[in-house]
Amino acid sequence: MKLAVLGGGNGAYATAADLALAGHAVSLWRRSESDLAAVRAAGGITLVAEGRQGKASLALVTGNIAEAVAGAEVIIAPLPATSHEDLAKRLAPHLGERQIVLLTPGTLGAYVLAREIARAGGRLPYAIAETGTLPYLARKTGPTAVKAPVRAANLPTGVLPAARASAALAKIVELFPSVRPCLDALDAALTNAGPVLHPPLVLLNAGTIDRGGFDIHAAGTTPSARRLIDAVDAERVAARKGWGYPAPHYEQATYYDEARAAEGLYGAGAKAKLTASGLWNETLTFDHRYVTEDVALGLSLFESAARTVSVESPATTGLRLTFGALLGRPLSGRSRALEHLGLGDLLLREIRALLHDGWLSPLWSRAIK
Protein backbone atom coordinates (compact mmCIF):
# COMPACT_ATOMS: atom_id res chain seq x y z
CA MET A 1 0.00 0.00 0.00
CA LYS A 2 1.21 3.52 -0.72
CA LEU A 3 1.37 5.48 2.54
CA ALA A 4 2.41 8.88 3.85
CA VAL A 5 3.69 9.31 7.40
CA LEU A 6 3.71 12.87 8.68
CA GLY A 7 6.03 13.97 11.48
CA GLY A 8 9.49 13.55 12.87
CA GLY A 9 8.94 12.38 16.42
CA ASN A 10 9.13 9.02 18.15
CA GLY A 11 5.82 7.76 16.82
CA ALA A 12 6.39 8.96 13.26
CA TYR A 13 9.78 7.27 12.98
CA ALA A 14 8.46 4.03 14.50
CA THR A 15 5.44 4.05 12.16
CA ALA A 16 7.40 4.85 9.02
CA ALA A 17 10.04 2.22 9.71
CA ASP A 18 7.64 -0.49 10.84
CA LEU A 19 5.29 -0.14 7.88
CA ALA A 20 8.16 0.09 5.41
CA LEU A 21 9.63 -3.12 6.82
CA ALA A 22 6.17 -4.67 6.40
CA GLY A 23 6.46 -4.06 2.66
CA HIS A 24 4.53 -0.82 2.17
CA ALA A 25 5.76 2.14 0.12
CA VAL A 26 6.20 4.85 2.76
CA SER A 27 6.77 8.55 2.20
CA LEU A 28 8.00 10.46 5.26
CA TRP A 29 7.31 14.19 5.62
CA ARG A 30 8.80 16.64 8.11
CA ARG A 31 8.31 20.40 8.15
CA SER A 32 12.02 21.14 7.99
CA GLU A 33 14.15 19.81 5.14
CA SER A 34 17.28 20.13 7.26
CA ASP A 35 15.84 17.68 9.80
CA LEU A 36 15.65 15.04 7.08
CA ALA A 37 19.33 15.13 6.13
CA ALA A 38 20.36 12.38 8.53
CA VAL A 39 17.65 9.98 7.29
CA ARG A 40 18.62 10.62 3.69
CA ALA A 41 22.31 10.10 4.45
CA ALA A 42 21.62 6.87 6.33
CA GLY A 43 19.32 5.56 3.63
CA GLY A 44 16.42 5.02 6.01
CA ILE A 45 15.47 4.47 9.65
CA THR A 46 16.64 1.60 11.84
CA LEU A 47 13.90 0.09 14.00
CA VAL A 48 14.23 -2.20 17.00
CA ALA A 49 10.70 -3.20 17.93
CA GLU A 50 8.54 -5.92 19.36
CA GLY A 51 7.91 -8.28 16.46
CA ARG A 52 9.91 -6.48 13.77
CA GLN A 53 13.32 -4.87 13.40
CA GLY A 54 15.84 -3.81 10.83
CA LYS A 55 16.82 -0.92 8.60
CA ALA A 56 13.81 0.40 6.72
CA SER A 57 14.21 2.02 3.31
CA LEU A 58 11.64 4.71 2.59
CA ALA A 59 10.10 5.45 -0.80
CA LEU A 60 10.39 9.21 -0.29
CA VAL A 61 11.78 11.56 2.35
CA THR A 62 10.59 15.11 1.84
CA GLY A 63 9.78 18.45 3.38
CA ASN A 64 7.09 19.02 0.72
CA ILE A 65 3.76 17.82 2.07
CA ALA A 66 2.13 17.83 -1.37
CA GLU A 67 4.75 15.35 -2.61
CA ALA A 68 4.39 13.21 0.48
CA VAL A 69 0.62 12.73 0.31
CA ALA A 70 0.24 12.53 -3.48
CA GLY A 71 -1.29 9.14 -4.31
CA ALA A 72 -1.19 7.88 -0.73
CA GLU A 73 -4.09 5.60 0.16
CA VAL A 74 -3.65 6.27 3.87
CA ILE A 75 -2.02 9.34 5.40
CA ILE A 76 -0.84 8.65 8.95
CA ALA A 77 -0.13 11.51 11.35
CA PRO A 78 1.57 10.32 14.57
CA LEU A 79 1.71 13.94 15.74
CA PRO A 80 0.77 15.62 19.03
CA ALA A 81 -2.86 16.72 19.12
CA THR A 82 -1.56 20.27 19.59
CA SER A 83 -0.46 20.23 15.93
CA HIS A 84 -3.79 19.29 14.36
CA GLU A 85 -4.95 22.80 13.47
CA ASP A 86 -1.66 23.57 11.72
CA LEU A 87 -1.68 20.16 10.02
CA ALA A 88 -5.18 20.81 8.65
CA LYS A 89 -4.05 24.05 6.98
CA ARG A 90 -1.06 22.27 5.42
CA LEU A 91 -3.14 19.33 4.18
CA ALA A 92 -6.19 21.28 2.97
CA PRO A 93 -4.93 22.07 -0.56
CA HIS A 94 -3.63 18.56 -1.23
CA LEU A 95 -6.16 15.96 -0.08
CA GLY A 96 -8.06 13.66 -2.42
CA GLU A 97 -11.61 12.52 -1.79
CA ARG A 98 -10.65 8.83 -1.74
CA GLN A 99 -7.85 9.18 0.82
CA ILE A 100 -8.01 8.18 4.47
CA VAL A 101 -6.26 10.19 7.17
CA LEU A 102 -5.32 8.42 10.40
CA LEU A 103 -4.36 10.26 13.60
CA THR A 104 -2.43 8.21 16.18
CA PRO A 105 -3.84 9.11 18.63
CA GLY A 106 -6.53 11.74 18.07
CA THR A 107 -8.09 13.25 21.23
CA LEU A 108 -11.08 14.00 18.94
CA GLY A 109 -8.61 15.30 16.38
CA ALA A 110 -10.62 13.71 13.57
CA TYR A 111 -13.33 16.30 14.16
CA VAL A 112 -10.82 19.13 14.63
CA LEU A 113 -8.96 18.24 11.43
CA ALA A 114 -12.17 18.00 9.39
CA ARG A 115 -13.46 21.29 10.77
CA GLU A 116 -10.24 23.17 10.00
CA ILE A 117 -9.87 21.66 6.52
CA ALA A 118 -13.43 22.77 5.74
CA ARG A 119 -12.77 26.25 7.13
CA ALA A 120 -9.67 26.49 4.91
CA GLY A 121 -11.75 25.62 1.85
CA GLY A 122 -9.99 22.31 1.29
CA ARG A 123 -11.39 19.08 -0.10
CA LEU A 124 -12.25 16.65 2.67
CA PRO A 125 -10.91 13.08 2.39
CA TYR A 126 -13.02 9.94 2.31
CA ALA A 127 -12.63 9.60 6.09
CA ILE A 128 -10.53 10.73 9.03
CA ALA A 129 -9.83 8.06 11.61
CA GLU A 130 -8.20 8.27 15.00
CA THR A 131 -6.84 5.78 17.47
CA GLY A 132 -7.37 5.95 21.20
CA THR A 133 -3.71 5.36 21.93
CA LEU A 134 -0.30 5.03 20.28
CA PRO A 135 0.27 1.96 18.09
CA TYR A 136 3.77 1.80 19.57
CA LEU A 137 5.38 2.90 22.80
CA ALA A 138 8.55 4.25 21.24
CA ARG A 139 11.54 6.52 21.73
CA LYS A 140 14.09 7.69 19.19
CA THR A 141 17.61 6.62 20.14
CA GLY A 142 19.40 8.66 17.49
CA PRO A 143 18.80 10.79 14.38
CA THR A 144 17.93 7.69 12.32
CA ALA A 145 17.10 5.08 14.95
CA VAL A 146 14.05 4.28 17.05
CA LYS A 147 13.11 1.60 19.58
CA ALA A 148 9.56 0.43 20.25
CA PRO A 149 9.63 -2.17 23.03
CA VAL A 150 5.82 -2.31 23.25
CA ARG A 151 3.25 -2.60 20.48
CA ALA A 152 -0.47 -2.00 21.08
CA ALA A 153 -2.35 -5.26 21.53
CA ASN A 154 -5.74 -3.55 21.27
CA LEU A 155 -5.93 -0.35 19.22
CA PRO A 156 -9.38 1.27 19.56
CA THR A 157 -10.10 3.22 16.40
CA GLY A 158 -12.98 5.49 15.48
CA VAL A 159 -13.86 7.04 12.12
CA LEU A 160 -15.40 10.35 11.06
CA PRO A 161 -17.88 10.04 9.45
CA ALA A 162 -18.72 6.86 11.36
CA ALA A 163 -21.01 5.97 8.44
CA ARG A 164 -17.83 5.26 6.45
CA ALA A 165 -16.13 3.21 9.15
CA SER A 166 -16.40 -0.17 7.49
CA ALA A 167 -14.50 0.77 4.33
CA ALA A 168 -11.98 2.96 6.15
CA LEU A 169 -11.15 0.38 8.82
CA ALA A 170 -10.72 -2.34 6.19
CA LYS A 171 -7.71 -0.37 4.93
CA ILE A 172 -6.36 0.55 8.35
CA VAL A 173 -6.50 -2.99 9.74
CA GLU A 174 -4.13 -4.07 6.95
CA LEU A 175 -1.57 -1.76 8.55
CA PHE A 176 -2.44 -2.32 12.19
CA PRO A 177 -4.02 -5.75 12.80
CA SER A 178 -4.70 -4.84 16.44
CA VAL A 179 -7.35 -2.26 15.43
CA ARG A 180 -10.56 -2.58 17.45
CA PRO A 181 -13.51 -0.72 15.87
CA CYS A 182 -15.20 2.00 17.93
CA LEU A 183 -18.66 3.45 17.37
CA ASP A 184 -17.29 6.86 16.38
CA ALA A 185 -14.35 9.22 16.87
CA LEU A 186 -15.40 10.31 20.37
CA ASP A 187 -15.71 6.69 21.47
CA ALA A 188 -12.07 6.22 20.44
CA ALA A 189 -10.96 9.50 22.03
CA LEU A 190 -12.42 8.47 25.38
CA THR A 191 -10.21 5.37 25.46
CA ASN A 192 -7.02 7.45 25.50
CA ALA A 193 -4.77 6.38 28.37
CA GLY A 194 -2.52 9.46 28.15
CA PRO A 195 -4.72 11.94 30.06
CA VAL A 196 -5.45 9.26 32.66
CA LEU A 197 -1.85 8.28 33.29
CA HIS A 198 0.49 11.17 32.58
CA PRO A 199 -1.02 14.18 34.45
CA PRO A 200 -1.12 12.37 37.82
CA LEU A 201 2.41 11.03 37.36
CA VAL A 202 3.82 14.43 36.39
CA LEU A 203 2.01 16.32 39.15
CA LEU A 204 2.80 13.95 42.01
CA ASN A 205 6.45 13.69 40.94
CA ALA A 206 6.94 17.37 40.12
CA GLY A 207 9.60 17.89 42.79
CA THR A 208 11.73 15.01 41.55
CA ILE A 209 11.19 16.01 37.92
CA ASP A 210 12.47 19.51 38.75
CA ARG A 211 15.80 17.99 39.76
CA GLY A 212 16.47 16.32 36.38
CA GLY A 213 16.08 12.99 34.58
CA PHE A 214 13.51 10.62 36.02
CA ASP A 215 11.40 7.66 34.90
CA ILE A 216 7.88 8.48 36.03
CA HIS A 217 6.61 5.11 34.82
CA ALA A 218 9.01 3.16 37.04
CA ALA A 219 10.02 5.00 40.21
CA GLY A 220 7.17 7.51 39.88
CA THR A 221 4.29 5.07 39.98
CA THR A 222 3.69 5.12 43.72
CA PRO A 223 0.54 3.99 45.58
CA SER A 224 -0.60 7.62 45.84
CA ALA A 225 -0.12 8.13 42.11
CA ARG A 226 -2.09 4.96 41.43
CA ARG A 227 -5.01 6.19 43.53
CA LEU A 228 -5.23 9.42 41.53
CA ILE A 229 -4.84 7.56 38.24
CA ASP A 230 -7.64 5.20 39.23
CA ALA A 231 -9.89 8.12 40.22
CA VAL A 232 -9.44 9.86 36.85
CA ASP A 233 -9.96 6.58 35.04
CA ALA A 234 -13.19 5.85 36.92
CA GLU A 235 -14.52 9.25 35.82
CA ARG A 236 -13.51 8.54 32.22
CA VAL A 237 -15.33 5.20 32.25
CA ALA A 238 -18.41 6.78 33.84
CA ALA A 239 -18.46 9.40 31.08
CA ARG A 240 -18.18 6.69 28.43
CA LYS A 241 -21.13 4.87 29.93
CA GLY A 242 -23.09 8.13 30.08
CA TRP A 243 -22.56 8.55 26.34
CA GLY A 244 -23.73 4.99 25.78
CA TYR A 245 -20.37 3.66 24.61
CA PRO A 246 -20.06 -0.07 25.28
CA ALA A 247 -17.24 -2.08 26.81
CA PRO A 248 -14.39 -2.65 26.49
CA HIS A 249 -13.41 0.55 28.24
CA TYR A 250 -9.70 -0.40 28.44
CA GLU A 251 -9.44 0.48 32.12
CA GLN A 252 -5.99 1.60 33.25
CA ALA A 253 -6.01 -1.20 35.81
CA THR A 254 -5.42 -3.63 32.94
CA TYR A 255 -1.96 -2.11 32.48
CA TYR A 256 -1.02 -2.65 36.11
CA ASP A 257 -2.77 -5.98 36.74
CA GLU A 258 -1.05 -8.70 34.73
CA ALA A 259 -4.05 -11.01 35.24
CA ARG A 260 -6.13 -8.57 33.17
CA ALA A 261 -3.38 -7.46 30.77
CA ALA A 262 -4.86 -9.18 27.73
CA GLU A 263 -7.91 -6.89 28.04
CA GLY A 264 -5.79 -3.76 27.99
CA LEU A 265 -4.34 -1.56 25.31
CA TYR A 266 -0.84 -3.05 25.38
CA GLY A 267 -1.30 -6.67 26.38
CA ALA A 268 0.68 -9.03 28.55
CA GLY A 269 3.96 -7.85 30.02
CA ALA A 270 3.65 -4.29 28.68
CA LYS A 271 4.56 -2.52 31.92
CA ALA A 272 7.58 -4.76 32.50
CA LYS A 273 8.82 -4.23 28.94
CA LEU A 274 8.45 -0.47 29.16
CA THR A 275 10.24 -0.09 32.48
CA ALA A 276 12.98 -2.60 31.58
CA SER A 277 13.82 -0.66 28.40
CA GLY A 278 15.03 2.38 30.36
CA LEU A 279 13.92 4.58 27.45
CA TRP A 280 11.56 6.64 29.58
CA ASN A 281 14.25 7.84 31.99
CA GLU A 282 14.16 11.37 30.61
CA THR A 283 14.10 15.03 31.51
CA LEU A 284 10.55 16.36 31.63
CA THR A 285 9.23 19.90 31.82
CA PHE A 286 5.77 21.46 31.78
CA ASP A 287 6.33 21.92 28.04
CA HIS A 288 6.30 18.15 27.52
CA ARG A 289 3.30 16.72 25.67
CA TYR A 290 2.31 14.95 28.89
CA VAL A 291 1.16 18.44 29.91
CA THR A 292 0.59 20.42 26.70
CA GLU A 293 -1.43 17.59 25.16
CA ASP A 294 -2.70 15.28 27.90
CA VAL A 295 -3.64 18.02 30.37
CA ALA A 296 -4.59 20.99 28.19
CA LEU A 297 -6.39 18.92 25.56
CA GLY A 298 -7.08 15.47 27.00
CA LEU A 299 -8.36 16.45 30.43
CA SER A 300 -10.48 19.25 28.98
CA LEU A 301 -12.11 16.74 26.61
CA PHE A 302 -12.71 14.21 29.40
CA GLU A 303 -14.19 16.86 31.67
CA SER A 304 -16.53 18.30 29.05
CA ALA A 305 -17.62 14.84 27.90
CA ALA A 306 -18.51 14.00 31.48
CA ARG A 307 -20.31 17.30 32.00
CA THR A 308 -22.39 16.79 28.85
CA VAL A 309 -23.91 13.60 30.29
CA SER A 310 -24.15 14.94 33.88
CA VAL A 311 -21.28 12.85 35.24
CA GLU A 312 -19.23 14.42 38.04
CA SER A 313 -15.47 14.51 37.49
CA PRO A 314 -13.79 16.04 40.57
CA ALA A 315 -10.42 14.31 40.07
CA THR A 316 -10.24 15.38 36.42
CA THR A 317 -11.32 18.93 37.24
CA GLY A 318 -8.92 19.13 40.17
CA LEU A 319 -6.00 18.08 38.01
CA ARG A 320 -6.90 20.59 35.31
CA LEU A 321 -7.21 23.43 37.83
CA THR A 322 -3.93 22.56 39.54
CA PHE A 323 -2.03 22.43 36.26
CA GLY A 324 -3.64 25.73 35.30
CA ALA A 325 -2.09 27.26 38.41
CA LEU A 326 1.30 25.71 37.65
CA LEU A 327 1.19 26.91 34.05
CA GLY A 328 -0.10 30.33 35.00
CA ARG A 329 -3.16 30.24 32.75
CA PRO A 330 -6.69 28.85 33.03
CA LEU A 331 -7.41 25.68 31.08
CA SER A 332 -11.21 25.63 31.43
CA GLY A 333 -13.15 25.82 28.18
CA ARG A 334 -10.02 25.65 26.06
CA SER A 335 -8.60 23.21 23.54
CA ARG A 336 -10.71 20.04 23.20
CA ALA A 337 -13.62 20.91 25.48
CA LEU A 338 -16.75 20.19 23.42
CA GLU A 339 -18.06 23.72 23.83
CA HIS A 340 -14.76 25.11 22.56
CA LEU A 341 -15.17 22.94 19.44
CA GLY A 342 -18.54 24.45 18.63
CA LEU A 343 -20.51 21.48 19.97
CA GLY A 344 -21.71 23.09 23.20
CA ASP A 345 -25.02 24.28 21.73
CA LEU A 346 -25.91 20.91 20.22
CA LEU A 347 -28.09 18.32 21.88
CA LEU A 348 -26.53 14.96 22.74
CA ARG A 349 -28.41 13.25 19.90
CA GLU A 350 -27.24 15.98 17.51
CA ILE A 351 -23.58 15.44 18.45
CA ARG A 352 -24.01 11.71 17.92
CA ALA A 353 -25.62 12.35 14.52
CA LEU A 354 -22.80 14.73 13.57
CA LEU A 355 -20.17 12.14 14.52
CA HIS A 356 -22.01 9.54 12.45
CA ASP A 357 -22.54 11.63 9.32
CA GLY A 358 -19.63 14.07 9.59
CA TRP A 359 -19.46 16.63 6.81
CA LEU A 360 -22.37 14.84 5.09
CA SER A 361 -24.65 15.98 7.93
CA PRO A 362 -27.02 18.97 7.70
CA LEU A 363 -25.53 19.95 11.07
CA TRP A 364 -22.06 20.39 9.56
CA SER A 365 -22.63 24.01 8.57
CA ARG A 366 -23.29 24.82 12.24
CA ALA A 367 -20.19 22.96 13.36
CA ILE A 368 -17.74 24.85 11.14
CA LYS A 369 -18.91 28.38 11.99
C-alpha positions in Angstrom: 0.0 0.0 0.0 1.2 3.5 -0.7 1.4 5.5 2.5 2.4 8.9 3.8 3.7 9.3 7.4 3.7 12.9 8.7 6.0 14.0 11.5 9.5 13.6 12.9 8.9 12.4 16.4 9.1 9.0 18.1 5.8 7.8 16.8 6.4 9.0 13.3 9.8 7.3 13.0 8.5 4.0 14.5 5.4 4.1 12.2 7.4 4.9 9.0 10.0 2.2 9.7 7.6 -0.5 10.8 5.3 -0.1 7.9 8.2 0.1 5.4 9.6 -3.1 6.8 6.2 -4.7 6.4 6.5 -4.1 2.7 4.5 -0.8 2.2 5.8 2.1 0.1 6.2 4.9 2.8 6.8 8.6 2.2 8.0 10.5 5.3 7.3 14.2 5.6 8.8 16.6 8.1 8.3 20.4 8.1 12.0 21.1 8.0 14.1 19.8 5.1 17.3 20.1 7.3 15.8 17.7 9.8 15.7 15.0 7.1 19.3 15.1 6.1 20.4 12.4 8.5 17.7 10.0 7.3 18.6 10.6 3.7 22.3 10.1 4.4 21.6 6.9 6.3 19.3 5.6 3.6 16.4 5.0 6.0 15.5 4.5 9.7 16.6 1.6 11.8 13.9 0.1 14.0 14.2 -2.2 17.0 10.7 -3.2 17.9 8.5 -5.9 19.4 7.9 -8.3 16.5 9.9 -6.5 13.8 13.3 -4.9 13.4 15.8 -3.8 10.8 16.8 -0.9 8.6 13.8 0.4 6.7 14.2 2.0 3.3 11.6 4.7 2.6 10.1 5.4 -0.8 10.4 9.2 -0.3 11.8 11.6 2.3 10.6 15.1 1.8 9.8 18.5 3.4 7.1 19.0 0.7 3.8 17.8 2.1 2.1 17.8 -1.4 4.8 15.4 -2.6 4.4 13.2 0.5 0.6 12.7 0.3 0.2 12.5 -3.5 -1.3 9.1 -4.3 -1.2 7.9 -0.7 -4.1 5.6 0.2 -3.6 6.3 3.9 -2.0 9.3 5.4 -0.8 8.7 9.0 -0.1 11.5 11.3 1.6 10.3 14.6 1.7 13.9 15.7 0.8 15.6 19.0 -2.9 16.7 19.1 -1.6 20.3 19.6 -0.5 20.2 15.9 -3.8 19.3 14.4 -5.0 22.8 13.5 -1.7 23.6 11.7 -1.7 20.2 10.0 -5.2 20.8 8.6 -4.0 24.0 7.0 -1.1 22.3 5.4 -3.1 19.3 4.2 -6.2 21.3 3.0 -4.9 22.1 -0.6 -3.6 18.6 -1.2 -6.2 16.0 -0.1 -8.1 13.7 -2.4 -11.6 12.5 -1.8 -10.7 8.8 -1.7 -7.9 9.2 0.8 -8.0 8.2 4.5 -6.3 10.2 7.2 -5.3 8.4 10.4 -4.4 10.3 13.6 -2.4 8.2 16.2 -3.8 9.1 18.6 -6.5 11.7 18.1 -8.1 13.2 21.2 -11.1 14.0 18.9 -8.6 15.3 16.4 -10.6 13.7 13.6 -13.3 16.3 14.2 -10.8 19.1 14.6 -9.0 18.2 11.4 -12.2 18.0 9.4 -13.5 21.3 10.8 -10.2 23.2 10.0 -9.9 21.7 6.5 -13.4 22.8 5.7 -12.8 26.2 7.1 -9.7 26.5 4.9 -11.7 25.6 1.9 -10.0 22.3 1.3 -11.4 19.1 -0.1 -12.2 16.7 2.7 -10.9 13.1 2.4 -13.0 9.9 2.3 -12.6 9.6 6.1 -10.5 10.7 9.0 -9.8 8.1 11.6 -8.2 8.3 15.0 -6.8 5.8 17.5 -7.4 6.0 21.2 -3.7 5.4 21.9 -0.3 5.0 20.3 0.3 2.0 18.1 3.8 1.8 19.6 5.4 2.9 22.8 8.6 4.2 21.2 11.5 6.5 21.7 14.1 7.7 19.2 17.6 6.6 20.1 19.4 8.7 17.5 18.8 10.8 14.4 17.9 7.7 12.3 17.1 5.1 15.0 14.0 4.3 17.1 13.1 1.6 19.6 9.6 0.4 20.3 9.6 -2.2 23.0 5.8 -2.3 23.2 3.2 -2.6 20.5 -0.5 -2.0 21.1 -2.4 -5.3 21.5 -5.7 -3.6 21.3 -5.9 -0.4 19.2 -9.4 1.3 19.6 -10.1 3.2 16.4 -13.0 5.5 15.5 -13.9 7.0 12.1 -15.4 10.3 11.1 -17.9 10.0 9.4 -18.7 6.9 11.4 -21.0 6.0 8.4 -17.8 5.3 6.4 -16.1 3.2 9.2 -16.4 -0.2 7.5 -14.5 0.8 4.3 -12.0 3.0 6.2 -11.2 0.4 8.8 -10.7 -2.3 6.2 -7.7 -0.4 4.9 -6.4 0.6 8.4 -6.5 -3.0 9.7 -4.1 -4.1 6.9 -1.6 -1.8 8.5 -2.4 -2.3 12.2 -4.0 -5.7 12.8 -4.7 -4.8 16.4 -7.4 -2.3 15.4 -10.6 -2.6 17.4 -13.5 -0.7 15.9 -15.2 2.0 17.9 -18.7 3.4 17.4 -17.3 6.9 16.4 -14.4 9.2 16.9 -15.4 10.3 20.4 -15.7 6.7 21.5 -12.1 6.2 20.4 -11.0 9.5 22.0 -12.4 8.5 25.4 -10.2 5.4 25.5 -7.0 7.5 25.5 -4.8 6.4 28.4 -2.5 9.5 28.2 -4.7 11.9 30.1 -5.4 9.3 32.7 -1.9 8.3 33.3 0.5 11.2 32.6 -1.0 14.2 34.4 -1.1 12.4 37.8 2.4 11.0 37.4 3.8 14.4 36.4 2.0 16.3 39.1 2.8 13.9 42.0 6.4 13.7 40.9 6.9 17.4 40.1 9.6 17.9 42.8 11.7 15.0 41.6 11.2 16.0 37.9 12.5 19.5 38.7 15.8 18.0 39.8 16.5 16.3 36.4 16.1 13.0 34.6 13.5 10.6 36.0 11.4 7.7 34.9 7.9 8.5 36.0 6.6 5.1 34.8 9.0 3.2 37.0 10.0 5.0 40.2 7.2 7.5 39.9 4.3 5.1 40.0 3.7 5.1 43.7 0.5 4.0 45.6 -0.6 7.6 45.8 -0.1 8.1 42.1 -2.1 5.0 41.4 -5.0 6.2 43.5 -5.2 9.4 41.5 -4.8 7.6 38.2 -7.6 5.2 39.2 -9.9 8.1 40.2 -9.4 9.9 36.9 -10.0 6.6 35.0 -13.2 5.9 36.9 -14.5 9.3 35.8 -13.5 8.5 32.2 -15.3 5.2 32.3 -18.4 6.8 33.8 -18.5 9.4 31.1 -18.2 6.7 28.4 -21.1 4.9 29.9 -23.1 8.1 30.1 -22.6 8.6 26.3 -23.7 5.0 25.8 -20.4 3.7 24.6 -20.1 -0.1 25.3 -17.2 -2.1 26.8 -14.4 -2.7 26.5 -13.4 0.6 28.2 -9.7 -0.4 28.4 -9.4 0.5 32.1 -6.0 1.6 33.2 -6.0 -1.2 35.8 -5.4 -3.6 32.9 -2.0 -2.1 32.5 -1.0 -2.7 36.1 -2.8 -6.0 36.7 -1.1 -8.7 34.7 -4.0 -11.0 35.2 -6.1 -8.6 33.2 -3.4 -7.5 30.8 -4.9 -9.2 27.7 -7.9 -6.9 28.0 -5.8 -3.8 28.0 -4.3 -1.6 25.3 -0.8 -3.0 25.4 -1.3 -6.7 26.4 0.7 -9.0 28.5 4.0 -7.8 30.0 3.7 -4.3 28.7 4.6 -2.5 31.9 7.6 -4.8 32.5 8.8 -4.2 28.9 8.4 -0.5 29.2 10.2 -0.1 32.5 13.0 -2.6 31.6 13.8 -0.7 28.4 15.0 2.4 30.4 13.9 4.6 27.5 11.6 6.6 29.6 14.2 7.8 32.0 14.2 11.4 30.6 14.1 15.0 31.5 10.6 16.4 31.6 9.2 19.9 31.8 5.8 21.5 31.8 6.3 21.9 28.0 6.3 18.1 27.5 3.3 16.7 25.7 2.3 14.9 28.9 1.2 18.4 29.9 0.6 20.4 26.7 -1.4 17.6 25.2 -2.7 15.3 27.9 -3.6 18.0 30.4 -4.6 21.0 28.2 -6.4 18.9 25.6 -7.1 15.5 27.0 -8.4 16.4 30.4 -10.5 19.3 29.0 -12.1 16.7 26.6 -12.7 14.2 29.4 -14.2 16.9 31.7 -16.5 18.3 29.0 -17.6 14.8 27.9 -18.5 14.0 31.5 -20.3 17.3 32.0 -22.4 16.8 28.9 -23.9 13.6 30.3 -24.2 14.9 33.9 -21.3 12.8 35.2 -19.2 14.4 38.0 -15.5 14.5 37.5 -13.8 16.0 40.6 -10.4 14.3 40.1 -10.2 15.4 36.4 -11.3 18.9 37.2 -8.9 19.1 40.2 -6.0 18.1 38.0 -6.9 20.6 35.3 -7.2 23.4 37.8 -3.9 22.6 39.5 -2.0 22.4 36.3 -3.6 25.7 35.3 -2.1 27.3 38.4 1.3 25.7 37.6 1.2 26.9 34.0 -0.1 30.3 35.0 -3.2 30.2 32.8 -6.7 28.9 33.0 -7.4 25.7 31.1 -11.2 25.6 31.4 -13.1 25.8 28.2 -10.0 25.6 26.1 -8.6 23.2 23.5 -10.7 20.0 23.2 -13.6 20.9 25.5 -16.7 20.2 23.4 -18.1 23.7 23.8 -14.8 25.1 22.6 -15.2 22.9 19.4 -18.5 24.4 18.6 -20.5 21.5 20.0 -21.7 23.1 23.2 -25.0 24.3 21.7 -25.9 20.9 20.2 -28.1 18.3 21.9 -26.5 15.0 22.7 -28.4 13.3 19.9 -27.2 16.0 17.5 -23.6 15.4 18.5 -24.0 11.7 17.9 -25.6 12.4 14.5 -22.8 14.7 13.6 -20.2 12.1 14.5 -22.0 9.5 12.4 -22.5 11.6 9.3 -19.6 14.1 9.6 -19.5 16.6 6.8 -22.4 14.8 5.1 -24.7 16.0 7.9 -27.0 19.0 7.7 -25.5 20.0 11.1 -22.1 20.4 9.6 -22.6 24.0 8.6 -23.3 24.8 12.2 -20.2 23.0 13.4 -17.7 24.8 11.1 -18.9 28.4 12.0 
